[in-house]
Amino acid sequence: EPEVTQTPSHQVTQMGQEVILRCVPISNHLYFYWYRQILGQKVEFLVSFYNNEISEKSEIFDDQFSVERPDGSNFTLKIRSTKLEDSAMYFCASSAGGTGAYEQYFGPGTRLTVT
Amino acid sequence: DAKTTQPPSMDCAEGRAANLPCNHSTISGNEYVYWYRQIHSQGPQYIIHGLKNNETNEMASLIITEDRKSSTLILPHATLRDTAVYYCIVRVAGSGTYKYIFGTGTRLKVLA
């Protein structure tokens, strides 16, 4: 069964450093998403991406964040200068469609720890 | 904010049906209800979704009331591996895509 994969599973970085979280969505999916979950809190929407551009972003997704689909398979989330409060699980998701009854499939997540 | 409300926790005996309720009184006519679950800190796992009719798949059944203001997820024979946080989600339309607004979910504990 196709699945979303994410690397690395755990990333430790120092405050102020740049990190790139990587995702490989399901191959025939066209819509991509990033969510995050701070420990003990809700899963929060960050950004949706379609046709090589951002469709929507939340208030959390400020100028420190960027997303890219550098090739036909990867989807990345970059945080330019990490802060302690960026420590969270980051989940990538993909769906075959953006409207209609299309479910999103989530990856296993990357745990980001900022020290 | 999430458009759904769920009880914070429920217990269910192993082998019995687990019935997880969800209220979504402000749902619009074309908005779908989705159910996901999250085991520990793993990625949310899709379970089922519906619009108006009841739905069933290999994992669960979804019962939606006629007025669509509430729904119930049914796990027919709960096992210990079904212990998880269950999220009822009404998608929110964005610009060209839909996004999920997660609430706090129901923490289901299946008891041996």
Boltz contact constraints between the chains, C-beta under 6 A:
constraints:
  - contact:
      token1: [A, 31]
      token2: [B, 97]
      max_distance: 6.0
  - contact:
      token1: [A, 42]
      token2: [B, 102]
      max_distance: 6.0
  - contact:
      token1: [A, 43]
      token2: [B, 102]
      max_distance: 6.0
  - contact:
      token1: [A, 45]
      token2: [B, 99]
      max_distance: 6.0
  - contact:
      token1: [A, 48]
      token2: [B, 97]
      max_distance: 6.0
  - contact:
      token1: [A, 48]
      token2: [B, 99]
      max_distance: 6.0
  - contact:
      token1: [A, 55]
      token2: [B, 95]
      max_distance: 6.0
  - contact:
      token1: [A, 55]
      token2: [B, 96]
      max_distance: 6.0
  - contact:
      token1: [A, 55]
      token2: [B, 97]
      max_distance: 6.0
  - contact:
      token1: [A, 56]
      token2: [B, 94]
      max_distance: 6.0
  - contact:
      token1: [A, 56]
      token2: [B, 95]
      max_distance: 6.0
  - contact:
      token1: [A, 89]
      token2: [B, 41]
      max_distance: 6.0
  - contact:
      token1: [A, 91]
      token2: [B, 43]
      max_distance: 6.0
  - contact:
      token1: [A, 98]
      token2: [B, 96]
      max_distance: 6.0
  - contact:
      token1: [A, 98]
      token2: [B, 97]
      max_distance: 6.0
  - contact:
      token1: [A, 101]
      token2: [B, 32]
      max_distance: 6.0
  - contact:
      token1: [A, 103]
      token2: [B, 46]
      max_distance: 6.0
  - contact:
      token1: [A, 103]
      token2: [B, 49]
      max_distance: 6.0
  - contact:
      token1: [A, 106]
      token2: [B, 43]
      max_distance: 6.0
  - contact:
      token1: [A, 106]
      token2: [B, 44]
      max_distance: 6.0
  - contact:
      token1: [A, 107]
      token2: [B, 43]
      max_distance: 6.0
  - contact:
      token1: [A, 108]
      token2: [B, 42]
      max_distance: 6.0
  - contact:
      token1: [A, 108]
      token2: [B, 43]
      max_distance: 6.0
  - contact:
      token1: [A, 109]
      token2: [B, 43]
      max_distance: 6.0
